[in-house]
C-alpha cells in the first residue's frame, strides 16, 4: 500500500505535512513538519489509521521500531501517565501542536497544560524533545 504524504504551508505560514489515513479514504492527518520528522526519527514510518469509536477518534500508527500501536497526538503532546490528548477544534485529524492540549483521566478532566504555540521546540517532563515548525 502506498501512503500519500504532502508537504504544504498552513494559514499561519508554518510548514506542515498531510498524511493519508489508510482506513479512511479522503481523510488526512495534518501536523507540523518538525513534529512529523521527530516522530519518524524516533519510531519510523508505517501506515497511519483513524481509530476509535464515535466522538472518541484518534490517529494512530504501528511504530516501525517496536511494532506497537501509538496514538500520534499523545507523542506530540508528550503525554504523561493518567493523561489524554484533546483537540481544541474537535478535529481528530488536526494534529498541529497549536490544536492539542492534555487533560487528566478520570473525574477531574482539568487541563494539565497547553502546548507552546510559537515556533520553538519544547521539552516535556520526561526530557523528550518535541519540535514544531
C-alpha positions as CSV (number, residue, x, y, z in Angstrom):
1,X,0.0,0.0,0.0
2,X,1.2,3.5,-0.9
3,X,0.6,6.3,1.6
4,X,0.2,9.8,0.2
5,X,2.2,12.4,2.1
6,X,2.0,16.0,1.0
7,X,4.0,19.0,2.4
8,X,2.3,22.4,2.5
9,X,2.2,25.6,4.5
10,X,-0.7,26.3,6.9
11,X,-2.5,29.6,7.1
12,X,-0.1,30.7,9.8
13,X,2.8,30.2,7.5
14,X,4.1,27.0,9.2
15,X,5.4,24.0,7.3
16,X,3.0,21.1,7.6
17,X,2.5,17.6,6.2
18,X,-0.7,15.8,5.4
19,X,-0.7,12.1,5.7
20,X,-3.4,10.0,4.1
21,X,-5.1,7.6,6.5
22,X,-5.1,4.0,5.3
23,X,-8.5,3.1,6.5
24,X,-10.3,6.4,5.9
25,X,-10.2,7.3,2.1
26,X,-10.0,11.0,1.6
27,X,-9.1,11.8,5.2
28,X,-5.6,13.1,6.1
29,X,-3.8,13.7,9.4
30,X,-2.2,17.2,9.4
31,X,0.8,18.0,11.6
32,X,3.8,20.3,11.7
33,X,6.7,19.2,9.6
34,X,9.0,19.2,12.7
35,X,6.7,17.0,14.7
36,X,6.4,14.6,11.8
37,X,10.2,14.4,11.3
38,X,10.7,13.9,15.0
39,X,8.2,11.1,15.1
40,X,9.7,9.3,12.1
41,X,13.2,9.7,13.6
42,X,12.1,8.1,16.8
43,X,9.6,5.5,15.6
44,X,10.0,5.0,11.8
45,X,7.1,5.1,9.4
46,X,4.2,2.8,8.8
47,X,0.6,3.3,7.7
48,X,-1.4,5.8,9.7
49,X,-5.0,4.9,10.7
50,X,-8.1,6.5,12.1
51,X,-9.1,4.5,15.2
52,X,-11.7,4.8,17.9
53,X,-15.5,4.9,18.1
54,X,-18.0,7.7,17.8
55,X,-16.6,11.0,19.0
56,X,-13.6,9.3,20.6
57,X,-11.4,9.1,17.5
58,X,-7.7,9.3,17.2
59,X,-4.9,8.9,14.6
60,X,-2.6,6.0,15.3
61,X,0.2,4.0,13.7
62,X,2.1,0.9,14.5
63,X,5.7,2.0,15.1
64,X,8.4,0.5,12.9
65,X,10.7,0.3,15.9
66,X,8.5,-1.8,18.2
67,X,5.5,-2.8,16.1
68,X,3.3,-1.4,18.9
69,X,0.4,0.9,18.2
70,X,0.9,4.5,19.1
71,X,-1.6,7.4,19.2
72,X,0.2,10.2,17.4
73,X,-1.3,13.1,19.4
74,X,0.0,11.5,22.6
75,X,3.5,11.5,21.1
76,X,3.2,15.2,20.0
77,X,1.9,16.3,23.4
78,X,4.5,14.3,25.4
79,X,1.6,12.6,27.2
80,X,2.3,11.7,30.8
81,X,0.6,8.8,32.8
82,X,-3.1,9.4,33.5
83,X,-3.5,12.0,30.8
84,X,-5.0,12.2,27.3
85,X,-4.6,14.4,24.3
86,X,-7.5,16.6,23.3
87,X,-8.2,18.8,20.3
88,X,-9.3,22.4,20.5
89,X,-11.3,22.2,17.3
90,X,-12.5,18.7,17.8
91,X,-10.9,17.6,14.6
92,X,-9.0,14.4,15.5
93,X,-7.0,14.6,12.3
94,X,-5.7,18.1,13.1
95,X,-2.5,17.1,14.9
96,X,-0.9,20.6,14.8
97,X,0.6,21.4,18.1
98,X,-1.5,24.6,18.3
99,X,-4.6,22.4,18.3
100,X,-3.6,20.0,21.1
101,X,-3.7,20.0,24.9
102,X,-3.5,17.4,27.7
103,X,-6.2,16.6,30.2
104,X,-6.2,14.3,33.3
105,X,-8.1,11.0,33.1
106,X,-11.0,10.3,35.5
107,X,-13.4,12.7,37.1
108,X,-11.0,15.6,37.1
109,X,-10.8,16.5,33.4
110,X,-8.8,19.6,34.2
111,X,-6.4,20.9,31.6
112,X,-2.9,19.9,32.6
113,X,-1.1,22.1,30.1
114,X,-1.3,23.8,26.8
115,X,1.4,23.3,24.3
116,X,3.6,26.1,23.2
117,X,2.1,28.0,20.3
118,X,5.2,29.7,19.0
119,X,7.8,28.5,16.5
120,X,10.1,26.8,19.0
121,X,10.9,23.4,20.5
122,X,9.6,22.3,23.9
123,X,10.6,19.6,26.3
124,X,8.1,17.6,28.2
125,X,8.6,16.4,31.8
126,X,10.3,13.2,30.6
127,X,13.0,15.1,28.8
128,X,11.8,14.1,25.4
129,X,12.2,16.9,22.9
130,X,9.4,17.8,20.6
131,X,9.6,20.2,17.7
132,X,7.3,22.4,15.6
133,X,7.9,24.4,12.5
